[in-house]
Amino acid sequence: MLTFGRSSFRFGIAVFTTIHRRELEQVEKIIHELNPKMFYSVEEVRASSDGVFHPGRRQQLMKKFDLIKKK
């Protein structure tokens, strides 16, 4: 989910996403490549209203954002 916000001195964009713990290191690397000073927060989620990731949609998103590890 993408949302726009504003602090007392600037506008910003917030991106909310859910990933598996094993993907965190790779996502942090991408964040750092985009902007080393970018603020991000990591929260643990044990359950969601839909239960699990839909496998087909997950692969689509991984490919779209080039998150699949190349062998």
TORMI-598130 format. One record per residue (C-alpha): residue in three letters; x, y, z. Coordinates in steps of 0.02 Angstrom, whole numbers, plus 50000, padded with zeros to 5 digits. Example, Ala and Ser with C-alpha at 12.3 -4.5 7.8 and 13.67 -1.06 7.14 Angstrom:
<rs>
ALA; 50615; 49775; 50390 $
SER; 50684; 49947; 50357 $
</rs>
This chain:
<rs>
MET; 50000; 50000; 50000 $
LEU; 50062; 50174; 49957 $
THR; 50008; 50328; 50054 $
PHE; 50062; 50509; 50055 $
GLY; 50096; 50610; 50211 $
ARG; 50164; 50773; 50273 $
SER; 50272; 50821; 50421 $
SER; 50298; 50997; 50484 $
PHE; 50430; 51030; 50351 $
ARG; 50409; 50909; 50204 $
PHE; 50298; 50791; 50108 $
GLY; 50334; 50606; 50102 $
ILE; 50276; 50438; 50039 $
ALA; 50247; 50287; 50151 $
VAL; 50252; 50111; 50080 $
PHE; 50171; 49972; 50181 $
THR; 50214; 49794; 50131 $
THR; 50221; 49620; 50204 $
ILE; 50368; 49505; 50169 $
HIS; 50435; 49344; 50240 $
ARG; 50572; 49362; 50370 $
ARG; 50697; 49275; 50255 $
GLU; 50674; 49416; 50127 $
LEU; 50712; 49557; 50250 $
GLU; 50899; 49566; 50214 $
GLN; 50867; 49583; 50027 $
VAL; 50733; 49717; 50051 $
GLU; 50848; 49814; 50168 $
LYS; 50983; 49808; 50035 $
ILE; 50861; 49879; 49905 $
ILE; 50809; 50018; 50026 $
HIS; 50990; 50063; 50058 $
GLU; 51028; 50066; 49871 $
LEU; 50881; 50184; 49840 $
ASN; 50924; 50301; 49983 $
PRO; 51050; 50261; 50121 $
LYS; 50965; 50386; 50238 $
MET; 50788; 50321; 50209 $
PHE; 50687; 50287; 50367 $
TYR; 50602; 50118; 50378 $
SER; 50521; 50017; 50514 $
VAL; 50504; 49828; 50532 $
GLU; 50359; 49752; 50628 $
GLU; 50325; 49568; 50659 $
VAL; 50158; 49502; 50599 $
ARG; 50100; 49333; 50660 $
ALA; 49928; 49330; 50578 $
SER; 49830; 49425; 50448 $
SER; 49648; 49432; 50400 $
ASP; 49677; 49334; 50239 $
GLY; 49787; 49204; 50323 $
VAL; 49927; 49173; 50199 $
PHE; 50006; 49243; 50042 $
HIS; 49926; 49191; 49880 $
PRO; 50070; 49096; 49794 $
GLY; 50034; 49153; 49615 $
ARG; 50015; 49337; 49659 $
ARG; 50171; 49332; 49767 $
GLN; 50279; 49268; 49622 $
GLN; 50207; 49402; 49508 $
LEU; 50256; 49540; 49630 $
MET; 50427; 49464; 49662 $
LYS; 50463; 49464; 49475 $
LYS; 50394; 49639; 49449 $
PHE; 50509; 49713; 49580 $
ASP; 50655; 49599; 49537 $
LEU; 50659; 49519; 49710 $
ILE; 50688; 49342; 49651 $
LYS; 50867; 49287; 49682 $
LYS; 50962; 49250; 49525 $
LYS; 51059; 49086; 49526 $
</rs>
